[in-house]
Structure formats: structure tokens, C-alpha cells
Amino acid sequence: RAAGQADQGREAVKNEKVLSVELTRLRQSFDLSRQYWPIDVVVLNRLSYTYVDRSQAEADFSCKQLIPYALIFDQNGRICTYQRHGSELRLIGKLSAGIGGHVNDRDQGPTLYDRLLSGLRREMREEIGLSFRPSQITVLGMINEDESAVGRCHLGIVFKVHLDVCQKLSFSREIANPEWQRMEQLPLEHFELWSKLAIQLVKQGGSV
């Protein structure tokens, strides 16, 4: 049964169409020599996007899959960090501060921003049991790197999410050892590259 479920999971990934942007269009809009930069909703919504079979997108570096990547802060200004135990083998065991994932063609909305939020809502419900309101979330910027296997085919859209006092998180099995930490106390040398870049974006107030 477990083998059958695994086969179904692989088939779902193979058939999934994911939100992507052609690399040539990204180069026309942004300086990709930078690893992170601020962006607002207006600029984000100007991007021309498409949907690509995920199995193709993972091996085709002529486009980048757009990944909403949220940093979660509690009412005391502490950030949620954890150790990865998920299905993404390229990241297992590394420390992370981001929650996110692929946006597929079932994550709908009138604008690119709305589609990213739709995908992020789904991921956050699955991973940490959180439903957020629009007033709780802010888009900070983009992260882009070609150093890692993940970075070569993905582009991160960084969001900041503020928890209300009454909100409690329910972590999935993919998230191990969750902790709330002060930004100034984070051991960045132990974090995955995307988290390092996203944290630097927060520290610099969304500007570079």
C-alpha cells in the first residue's frame, strides 16, 4: 500500500502544472545578478507567467517556478524556525525559516499576486495549520540564486506573516523541532540558502 501511495504521489507531481516565468522575461524585468531585492504588488502583477508541467519545469532551466515563501512572526517579533523533514530531498535536515511551495493551476485568482496567495494559503494550511487574513501578510521581495539545485529552477517571492495573539500553529510531520527565535540570535550558518537570503531581506527592511 505504501508503495502504491508513493507511485500516486510521483504521478501527481508528474502531471501537476506549476506557475512559472520564462527566464528571458525575468532578465528583462530584474537584475538577476542580485540574490534578493524588494518588490511590491504592482511590479509583481506586471510579470507575464505561464503554467508548465512540473516534471518538465524541474529539468528545464529556461524558466523558473514561482514559489511563495513566507516567514512567520509571532506577536513578540520572533520568527518561526524549524528543521526540514519533508519530501524535498535537496533540503532535508537543513534549518529553515520559510513556509511555501509550488503554485499549481488550481490556485486561482484575478492577478498573479492572488494566485501566489492562493497557493500559499494551501501550503500553510497543510504545513502549519494556519489560515491568514490579507491584513496579516506583506510581500517583501524576491530571492534568486543559481548556486543550489533548488535555486536553479525556482524563484522565491518572500512574504512576511504576522500571527495574532490567539492563533496557534499545528505543524505537519515535515516540520521538525519548530522554535521561535529572535532575529539577532539566528545561527545563519546552519540555514538553507533561501532562508538566509529571505532573512537578510527582512533585516534590511525590504531594501538592498
Secondary structure, DSSP 8 states (H G I E B T S, - for coil): -HHHHHHHHHHHHHH-EEEEEEHHHHHHHS-TTSSEEE--HHHHHT---EEEEHHHHTT-TTEEEEEEEEEEE-TTS-EEEEEE-SS-TTTTT-EE-EEE---BTTS--SSHHHHHHHHHHHHHHHHH-----GGGEEEEEEE--SSSTTGGGEEEEEEEEE--TT------TTEEEEEEE-GGG--GGGB-HHHHHHHHHHHTTT--
